[in-house]
Amino acid sequence: MPASQTNESEDLPFEDERGREENEPQPPPSSRKGKVLTVAQILGVLTALVLATYNHALIGEVSMPEADTPFLLVESEPFAPLAPCNEGGVRFMTGLDTNANGVLESWEVQDTTVLCHGLQGLSGPQGQAGLNGMNGAPTLLEVQPLPLGNATCPEGGTWIETGTDSDADGSLSEDETGSTVSVCNGVVGPSGFNGINGADGSDGTNGTQGASALVDKVAAPPYLCPDGFVVRFGVDDGAGTAVANNAALEAEEVHESLNFCFTPLRSERITDQFSGVGNSVSTGCDAAAWLDEVGLFVFAATDGINGCEVHAHRSDFNGTVAVIDLHPNGDALPGRDLGMHAVQNGRAVVFDADDGANGRQLWVSDGTEIGTLALGPVEARAPTPWMDGLLLEAVNGSLLWTNGTQLLPWTQQPAWNPSVQADVSAAVASFSQLGAGWLLADPVGVWMSAMDASGEVEPMFVANNGTVVTWDVNPLGSAELSHPVVVGEDLYAVAVRGTVKQLLHLSNDGSMAWLTSLAPSSGDTRMGEGMGLHRIGDNLVYDAVVSTNNAHPWTTNLANGITVQLSTEVLAPGAQMGVASTGARLLFDCVTATLGSELCVTDATPLGTGVLHDLTPGVLSSDLRGAVAVGEGWLVLSDGRVEGNDVGVMLWAIEGNAIRPVYDPWPGSGNSSEAMTYGRMVVSESQVFFVAHDGSTGHEWHRWSHGELSDDWIVIHR
């Protein structure tokens, strides 16, 4: 026997079994293992007793904290790779365990730190190619038919063999066959047993005749294209007010269309109500709205004789007319306080005006004198669209609702039956100043501020089905909410937490959560004061001040709660022009140390945030007047430089990251249209309207057809 085996045998705790007699009983292996485990368990218990005694002695020497002293807890959690941490990372949360439950609750979190994983390193250099291996042996499949009467397949079939042809002789020998399988033919079914024919069914009723699909070609609308045509596709089904099956494709039956124009789309000044260099549009007389359904641009203007009254530009004959003289002895100033707002699906407009006899009231107009009526007095605050109408504030501070035909207390919303109206009235009876602070509606309901019986202002949500939900955001006083944004069925807003503005999430089930814990070096975060609050995908984008007393763009991801600063170079975002959103990107004015005030853009990621274009090259700032989103691009009113020459305020189009000048109301070196000195940019389905000066007619309304930018028109230059 080898020595190693002999020594190993001597170390065994039991007698060598090989020295036993063959007929002597041997202890089973399980008995031997049990004895070993018993000894190990006894030693483990003794060790535990010794450690426990030592631990008790240590505890006796350490002074325990007072029972009412909260512990500082630190918790961490990983998060998936989502913007702005595209490689994932870890979020650390710290706070005092004030309820002493050993868990850091969301309301106990005092600070949050996010660590993003770095980008994956570049791949190493490719290794040298290996030596060519030997050619593998081919795999063969052989098939043999099985005759009728075969023991395996009585009805015949197929025998299949597969394997590796190791000797490469082109056939499978017995030792090369890897698998075999037989596929048997099925038994032929007996004949002469055809089923009995069933009885003939009754004739079905004749179906209704379907409407014909129609295609036609019509001339292009002259106010858009002077030389072109439109190919229309639709169904002659009598949709809307159209006549069915009359072999004519009417406007409401059109489903799709292709628009072709052989000249540039029309862009021009459309008004000159005050003939000559006088301004038709001025402060307090610059409200306007577009009515989609009737193709009407309604606006306030003065003709120098009848004062500031309601006018309309009709697209059907490309002309501008005075609608009505509401104030025979002065200025009605339509829309001065509330603006102009489309109702009835774009068939009418509501606005405030003074008729000289009843003070300022709410009016509605369909663009005709006979269709212009007073609805009643309201307060001077812009309305909010809600449930096929508008919410407004009455002179006594209560809320009113109108669809342009009637003016009602909001709890008498016609979509609610009397029972729901009574329930909503009872639920809000103890509250006052509804919507006085802020008001926001969405397809699900309306969110607003409300003062409770104790005089504290808190958020309230009234669903379209009549359900009322309230919150107590600030138990010690009023909740100061601003810049609300609805995402899904929840609301996000800027609110004051302690003395600092943070981001708040309100769920329509009555719960709430703070999303940010930004800690400014001094003072307040001033969150949203420049940009407001905007949604891009799962991200909320806003401006905030954390250090150096400068506002920067920030984002908070709603999926993982990560908050990051989007740029350190972009300052004062949105402070001058505001923000225009395409849904995927935001365009806004910003300031940088090297470029002055210019156009900036963000897609809610640090890499996608920065200066989009320096319209006025160098440190000189551009005169940014306004911007609107059109499709996936924007239209901007600003001065700048074109082909090395400085130009005044004009219209620019942005597609992707490229920008180009598209319309100059007052061409010429050194001329500036001073666009948007009055009014705002109004966007229709095919045009954008704005007030500008052309050097000869004063401040008037101009329009630019955006069909190429919005991909609605195919322009072919002959």
Secondary structure, 3 states (H helix, E strand, C coil): CCHHHHHHHHCCCCCCHHHCCCCCCCCCHHHHHHHHHHHHHHHHHHHHHHHHHHHHHHHHHCCCCCCCCCCEEEEEEEECCECCECCCEEEEEEEECCCCCCCCCHHHEEEEEEEECCCCCCCCCCCCCCCCCCCCCCEEEEEEEECCCCCCCCCCEEEEEEEECCCCCCCCCHHHEEEEEEEECCCCCCCCCCCCCCCCCCCCCCCCCCCCEEEEEEECCCCCCCCEEEEEEEECCCCCCCCCCCCCCCHHHEEEEEEEECCCCCEEECCCCCCCCCCCCECCECCEEEECCCCEEEEEEECCCCCEEEEEEECCCCEEEEEECCCCCCCCCCCCCCCCEEECCCCEEEEEEECCCCCEEEEEECCCCCCEEEEECCCCCCCEECCCCEEEECCCCCEEEECCCCEEEHHHCCCCCHHHHHHHHHHCCCCECCCCCCEEECCCEEEEEEECCCCCEEEEEEECCCCEEECCCCCCCCCCEEEEEEECCEEEEEEEECCEEEEEEECCCCCEEECCCCCCCCCCCCCCCCCCEEEECCEEEEEEECCCCCEEEEEEECCCCCEEECCCCCECCCCCCCEEECCCCEEEEEEECCCEEEEEEECCCCCCCEEEECCCCCCCCCCEEEEEEECCEEEEEEEEEECCEEEEEEEEEEECCEEEEEECCCCCCCCCCCCCCCCCCEECCCEEEEEEECCCCCEEEEEEECCCCCCCCEECCC
